[in-house]
Amino acid sequence: MKPRGCSNSSTRNTILTMSEGEKIRKTRKSASKKVNRRSDVGGQKKTINSNNEIETRPTANSKLLTETMEVHHHPEIEKKGLKEYLLEGLMIFLAVTMGFFAESYRERGSERTKEREYIINIKKDLATDTLNLNIWIPSLYRRVLSFDTLISCLEIPGPVKNGARMYYLARLSTRNGIFEPSDNTILELKSSGNLRLIQNIEIVNGMMDFERSLGQYTNLLDIEGKENVLSYPLLGQLFDAKVFDKMVIVKNKELTEKEYAAGSTNNTLVPPGNPQLLSYDKEKINLLIYYLHQRKSSFLGEIRRLSAQKALVEKLIKMINQEYKLQ
């Protein structure tokens, strides 16, 4: 007979062993399920075989995921031939070129419009110059004749018969006038840089000749102005200033171009009687005649310059009418 204590102990150990084995199997089964669930998420299925080894098998999800990843990372690129690339390049080139030509055409049309506007204004200015030159050139000739008459009066050694006429011409001899051309449009063209808009080179050269001739005329005016100032003291020593003072009256009438060119005669009167010189000093009279002679020569130079300018103006108007079909 075995003691009860030993029997009970053995039985208890057997029961404990069986319980631990059951727990181990349950633990392994639970772990296997967890592995299966985790592996399914990654696209693969893991199982534990009879030898307690983990096996990995692909699932339908893993195959789909692999195909999807391959599509995203390795797209199929359509290959183009050389002709297609050349055609695309040609189309881009043509589009850019057509855009450039369209913009150039628009700018060219705008420039041609501006050119015509400038030309029309230039012609108007030239027409005004023609009218004024037709007044100034004859007026300067009359001034030369008046200087000749005054010199003839001063050359008489004694009292003159027509002293009133001599005083009147002496008073007008101090007047001077300047022909002012209508060159605003040409100056604007030069200052704004738009002279390039005028395509006809002959017209451009004609405008440059016009300005050059005007500059030569201005130089003569400077010389004539100095000669005029030199005659003032001699006029004051030879002529009676009280007579001069009675000859000038004030008028509100505006000077016409003809009056201005002739020496502003609208406010100067011929004095009454037959006034004579205060002095007949030969040296003073000779010096005054010299200055009057120099001014007369300057007037003749101005006439030549203005006559040349008139010819340039008429030539320019003719070229403009032919080039731009203007009346």
C-alpha positions as a printed NumPy array, in Angstrom:
array([[   0.   ,    0.   ,    0.   ],
       [   1.239,    3.457,   -0.949],
       [   0.841,    6.21 ,    1.491],
       [  -2.039,    8.608,    0.75 ],
       [   0.12 ,   11.604,    1.001],
       [   2.287,   10.437,   -1.862],
       [  -0.673,    9.495,   -3.988],
       [  -2.309,   12.777,   -3.567],
       [   0.876,   14.635,   -4.311],
       [   1.452,   12.725,   -7.551],
       [  -2.081,   13.264,   -8.702],
       [  -1.867,   16.918,   -7.899],
       [   1.345,   17.234,   -9.885],
       [  -0.235,   15.547,  -12.874],
       [  -3.214,   17.894,  -12.749],
       [  -0.908,   20.924,  -12.52 ],
       [   1.133,   19.662,  -15.464],
       [  -1.96 ,   19.231,  -17.563],
       [  -3.168,   22.707,  -16.574],
       [   0.131,   24.312,  -17.535],
       [   0.141,   22.543,  -20.879],
       [  -3.369,   23.735,  -21.557],
       [  -2.32 ,   27.275,  -20.702],
       [   0.664,   27.052,  -23.013],
       [  -1.512,   25.789,  -25.876],
       [  -3.997,   28.589,  -25.323],
       [  -1.212,   31.145,  -25.174],
       [   0.276,   29.848,  -28.418],
       [  -3.12 ,   29.805,  -30.093],
       [  -3.764,   33.39 ,  -28.976],
       [  -0.353,   34.465,  -30.173],
       [  -0.969,   32.748,  -33.487],
       [  -4.208,   34.682,  -33.973],
       [  -2.459,   37.931,  -33.155],
       [   0.285,   37.155,  -35.599],
       [  -2.296,   36.329,  -38.245],
       [  -4.119,   39.595,  -37.658],
       [  -0.894,   41.619,  -37.765],
       [   0.42 ,   39.829,  -40.792],
       [  -2.888,   40.352,  -42.619],
       [  -2.474,   44.053,  -42.159],
       [   0.924,   43.997,  -43.828],
       [  -0.445,   41.997,  -46.758],
       [   0.962,   38.609,  -45.588],
       [  -0.518,   35.84 ,  -43.466],
       [   1.593,   34.127,  -40.77 ],
       [   0.588,   30.799,  -39.176],
       [   2.155,   28.348,  -36.729],
       [   2.481,   24.811,  -37.976],
       [   2.462,   21.642,  -35.948],
       [   6.124,   22.039,  -35.168],
       [   5.425,   25.41 ,  -33.6  ],
       [   7.137,   27.193,  -36.533],
       [   5.765,   30.43 ,  -38.045],
       [   4.903,   30.155,  -41.739],
       [   4.364,   33.24 ,  -43.993],
       [   1.953,   33.078,  -46.925],
       [   0.89 ,   35.904,  -49.236],
       [  -2.73 ,   36.941,  -49.158],
       [  -5.024,   38.576,  -51.729],
       [  -4.485,   41.938,  -50.018],
       [  -0.713,   41.654,  -50.322],
       [  -0.975,   40.919,  -54.058],
       [  -3.301,   43.902,  -54.61 ],
       [  -1.03 ,   46.19 ,  -52.558],
       [   2.011,   45.082,  -54.524],
       [   0.301,   45.759,  -57.849],
       [  -0.886,   49.183,  -56.626],
       [   2.595,   50.159,  -55.456],
       [   4.072,   49.086,  -58.759],
       [   1.591,   51.294,  -60.65 ],
       [   2.456,   54.363,  -58.566],
       [   6.212,   53.957,  -58.57 ],
       [   6.667,   52.74 ,  -62.094],
       [   4.251,   54.66 ,  -64.394],
       [   4.265,   53.841,  -68.019],
       [   5.577,   56.849,  -70.039],
       [   4.405,   57.267,  -73.579],
       [   7.397,   57.629,  -75.794],
       [   7.282,   60.263,  -78.578],
       [   9.059,   60.191,  -81.831],
       [  11.448,   62.824,  -83.143],
       [   8.829,   64.141,  -85.564],
       [   6.391,   64.813,  -82.732],
       [   9.004,   66.772,  -80.769],
       [   9.915,   68.776,  -83.86 ],
       [   6.248,   69.515,  -84.555],
       [   5.654,   70.728,  -80.995],
       [   8.766,   72.926,  -81.15 ],
       [   7.663,   74.344,  -84.493],
       [   4.206,   75.189,  -83.141],
       [   5.709,   77.019,  -80.143],
       [   8.098,   78.923,  -82.413],
       [   5.271,   79.944,  -84.744],
       [   3.111,   81.118,  -81.823],
       [   5.905,   83.302,  -80.4  ],
       [   6.79 ,   84.647,  -83.847],
       [   3.182,   85.534,  -84.689],
       [   2.818,   87.309,  -81.352],
       [   5.975,   89.299,  -82.028],
       [   4.832,   90.319,  -85.504],
       [   1.385,   91.269,  -84.222],
       [   2.88 ,   93.528,  -81.557],
       [   5.319,   95.036,  -84.071],
       [   2.463,   95.706,  -86.501],
       [   0.447,   97.416,  -83.785],
       [   3.4  ,   99.604,  -82.749],
       [   4.198,  100.412,  -86.368],
       [   0.618,  101.513,  -87.008],
       [   0.716,  103.752,  -83.935],
       [   4.025,  105.288,  -85.031],
       [   2.727,  105.972,  -88.54 ],
       [  -0.297,  107.757,  -87.036],
       [   1.976,  109.927,  -84.889],
       [   4.229,  110.606,  -87.87 ],
       [   1.317,  111.922,  -89.933],
       [   0.117,  114.123,  -87.069],
       [   3.584,  115.632,  -86.701],
       [   3.885,  116.195,  -90.448],
       [   0.519,  117.968,  -90.621],
       [   1.563,  120.304,  -87.772],
       [   4.943,  120.931,  -89.408],
       [   3.237,  121.891,  -92.64 ],
       [   0.966,  124.328,  -90.785],
       [   4.021,  125.938,  -89.163],
       [   5.788,  126.183,  -92.515],
       [   2.74 ,  127.782,  -94.107],
       [   2.705,  130.409,  -91.327],
       [   6.424,  131.043,  -91.888],
       [   5.793,  131.575,  -95.601],
       [   3.206,  134.284,  -94.887],
       [   5.478,  136.039,  -92.38 ],
       [   8.537,  135.856,  -94.632],
       [   6.54 ,  137.487,  -97.416],
       [   6.104,  140.41 ,  -95.006],
       [   9.586,  140.532,  -93.467],
       [  11.705,  140.433,  -96.619],
       [   9.998,  143.457,  -98.295],
       [   9.946,  145.309,  -94.941],
       [  13.702,  144.911,  -94.565],
       [  14.193,  146.253,  -98.08 ],
       [  12.162,  149.338,  -97.107],
       [  14.313,  149.781,  -94.003],
       [  17.454,  149.719,  -96.15 ],
       [  15.942,  152.457,  -98.337],
       [  15.02 ,  154.499,  -95.258],
       [  18.609,  154.257,  -94.002],
       [  19.842,  155.453,  -97.41 ],
       [  17.52 ,  158.484,  -97.166],
       [  18.702,  159.305,  -93.626],
       [  22.346,  159.062,  -94.684],
       [  21.639,  161.433,  -97.603],
       [  20.118,  163.954,  -95.167],
       [  23.139,  163.759,  -92.847],
       [  25.559,  164.25 ,  -95.729],
       [  24.145,  167.745,  -96.441],
       [  26.595,  170.211,  -94.833],
       [  23.986,  172.782,  -93.801],
       [  20.316,  172.86 ,  -92.864],
       [  18.08 ,  170.374,  -94.662],
       [  14.852,  171.218,  -96.418],
       [  12.835,  168.357,  -94.887],
       [  14.026,  168.2  ,  -91.287],
       [  10.783,  166.53 ,  -90.154],
       [  11.453,  163.576,  -92.452],
       [  15.057,  163.345,  -91.195],
       [  13.9  ,  163.245,  -87.536],
       [  11.258,  160.64 ,  -88.331],
       [  13.81 ,  158.327,  -90.042],
       [  16.369,  158.874,  -87.265],
       [  13.763,  157.878,  -84.644],
       [  12.826,  154.715,  -86.53 ],
       [  16.47 ,  153.76 ,  -87.032],
       [  16.724,  152.667,  -83.4  ],
       [  13.877,  150.194,  -83.74 ],
       [  14.708,  146.594,  -84.426],
       [  12.625,  143.481,  -84.983],
       [  13.257,  139.77 ,  -85.033],
       [  11.624,  137.299,  -87.372],
       [  10.353,  134.466,  -85.184],
       [   9.771,  131.194,  -87.071],
       [   6.99 ,  128.781,  -86.149],
       [   9.303,  125.921,  -85.179],
       [   7.463,  124.533,  -82.137],
       [   6.704,  121.183,  -83.806],
       [  10.29 ,  120.676,  -84.979],
       [  11.625,  121.504,  -81.504],
       [   9.169,  119.049,  -79.942],
       [  10.281,  116.328,  -82.369],
       [  13.907,  116.84 ,  -81.401],
       [  13.392,  117.13 ,  -77.637],
       [  11.098,  114.086,  -77.412],
       [  13.289,  111.883,  -79.631],
       [  10.434,  111.397,  -82.096],
       [  12.391,  112.745,  -85.048],
       [  13.016,  109.066,  -85.88 ],
       [   9.321,  108.765,  -86.799],
       [   9.9  ,  110.787,  -89.965],
       [  10.887,  108.1  ,  -92.46 ],
       [  11.718,  110.31 ,  -95.441],
       [  15.377,  111.246,  -94.987],
       [  15.082,  114.168,  -97.417],
       [  12.391,  115.776,  -95.275],
       [  14.528,  115.286,  -92.156],
       [  17.524,  116.879,  -93.912],
       [  15.298,  119.74 ,  -95.06 ],
       [  14.261,  120.432,  -91.451],
       [  17.917,  120.401,  -90.364],
       [  18.793,  122.885,  -93.146],
       [  15.882,  125.043,  -91.966],
       [  17.312,  125.182,  -88.433],
       [  20.839,  125.823,  -89.715],
       [  19.651,  128.753,  -91.802],
       [  17.723,  130.087,  -88.814],
       [  20.904,  129.924,  -86.705],
       [  22.801,  131.998,  -89.273],
       [  20.015,  134.582,  -89.258],
       [  20.191,  134.761,  -85.441],
       [  23.933,  135.434,  -85.587],
       [  23.303,  138.42 ,  -87.885],
       [  20.695,  139.732,  -85.44 ],
       [  23.273,  139.763,  -82.638],
       [  25.682,  141.831,  -84.742],
       [  22.94 ,  144.223,  -85.842],
       [  21.833,  144.721,  -82.222],
       [  25.347,  145.777,  -81.174],
       [  25.571,  148.223,  -84.084],
       [  22.228,  149.709,  -83.041],
       [  23.426,  150.37 ,  -79.484],
       [  26.574,  152.109,  -80.754],
       [  24.487,  154.694,  -82.621],
       [  22.507,  155.813,  -79.537],
       [  25.04 ,  158.335,  -78.118],
       [  25.567,  159.987,  -81.492],
       [  21.82 ,  160.38 ,  -82.085],
       [  21.517,  162.043,  -78.694],
       [  24.346,  164.507,  -79.497],
       [  23.157,  165.451,  -83.   ],
       [  19.333,  165.438,  -82.677],
       [  17.03 ,  167.409,  -80.376],
       [  15.589,  165.019,  -77.794],
       [  12.571,  167.313,  -77.149],
       [  11.458,  166.768,  -80.735],
       [  11.819,  163.002,  -80.363],
       [   9.674,  163.083,  -77.226],
       [   6.774,  164.81 ,  -79.031],
       [   6.857,  162.284,  -81.855],
       [   5.917,  159.22 ,  -79.77 ],
       [   2.315,  158.595,  -78.687],
       [   0.768,  155.67 ,  -76.83 ],
       [  -1.683,  153.421,  -78.644],
       [  -3.45 ,  150.349,  -77.343],
       [  -3.538,  148.864,  -80.806],
       [  -1.621,  145.615,  -81.114],
       [   1.145,  145.583,  -83.683],
       [   0.586,  143.686,  -86.883],
       [   3.337,  141.544,  -88.324],
       [   3.874,  144.117,  -91.073],
       [   4.184,  147.027,  -88.597],
       [   6.536,  145.027,  -86.399],
       [   8.753,  144.114,  -89.354],
       [   8.844,  147.744,  -90.499],
       [  10.065,  149.   ,  -87.101],
       [   6.87 ,  149.493,  -85.088],
       [   5.648,  152.626,  -86.886],
       [   2.145,  152.635,  -85.414],
       [   3.061,  154.85 ,  -82.413],
       [   5.565,  157.216,  -84.055],
       [   4.483,  160.431,  -85.764],
       [   6.239,  162.789,  -88.16 ],
       [   7.062,  165.982,  -86.177],
       [   5.662,  169.351,  -87.287],
       [   7.783,  172.049,  -88.863],
       [  11.33 ,  171.663,  -90.099],
       [  13.536,  170.722,  -87.119],
       [  17.329,  170.746,  -87.666],
       [  20.377,  169.109,  -86.079],
       [  21.767,  170.45 ,  -82.814],
       [  25.326,  170.045,  -84.09 ],
       [  26.996,  169.781,  -87.458],
       [  30.181,  168.247,  -86.13 ],
       [  31.646,  166.387,  -89.11 ],
       [  33.321,  163.674,  -87.058],
       [  30.135,  162.847,  -85.163],
       [  28.039,  162.907,  -88.318],
       [  30.595,  160.73 ,  -90.098],
       [  30.615,  158.198,  -87.242],
       [  26.791,  158.048,  -87.182],
       [  26.728,  157.498,  -90.935],
       [  29.226,  154.642,  -90.469],
       [  27.029,  152.886,  -87.902],
       [  23.962,  153.376,  -90.091],
       [  25.882,  151.905,  -93.011],
       [  26.854,  148.86 ,  -90.927],
       [  23.242,  148.302,  -89.885],
       [  22.128,  148.628,  -93.483],
       [  24.652,  145.935,  -94.428],
       [  23.295,  143.712,  -91.63 ],
       [  19.774,  144.204,  -92.992],
       [  20.963,  143.053,  -96.406],
       [  22.508,  139.964,  -94.779],
       [  19.252,  139.224,  -92.975],
       [  17.387,  139.533,  -96.273],
       [  19.695,  136.92 ,  -97.834],
       [  19.233,  134.562,  -94.873],
       [  15.457,  134.953,  -94.815],
       [  15.244,  134.53 ,  -98.595],
       [  17.182,  131.27 ,  -98.293],
       [  14.9  ,  130.22 ,  -95.461],
       [  11.854,  130.967,  -97.568],
       [  13.214,  128.743, -100.357],
       [  13.788,  125.922,  -97.82 ],
       [  10.258,  126.309,  -96.462],
       [   8.71 ,  126.122,  -99.918],
       [  10.833,  123.067, -100.76 ],
       [   9.805,  121.329,  -97.53 ],
       [   6.111,  121.981,  -98.137],
       [   6.414,  120.538, -101.643],
       [   8.171,  117.363, -100.388],
       [   5.616,  116.897,  -97.607],
       [   2.701,  117.222, -100.035],
       [   4.217,  114.623, -102.367],
       [   5.265,  112.154,  -99.649],
       [   2.096,  112.248,  -97.52 ],
       [  -0.436,  113.099, -100.243],
       [  -1.446,  116.383,  -98.636],
       [  -3.092,  119.272, -100.429]])
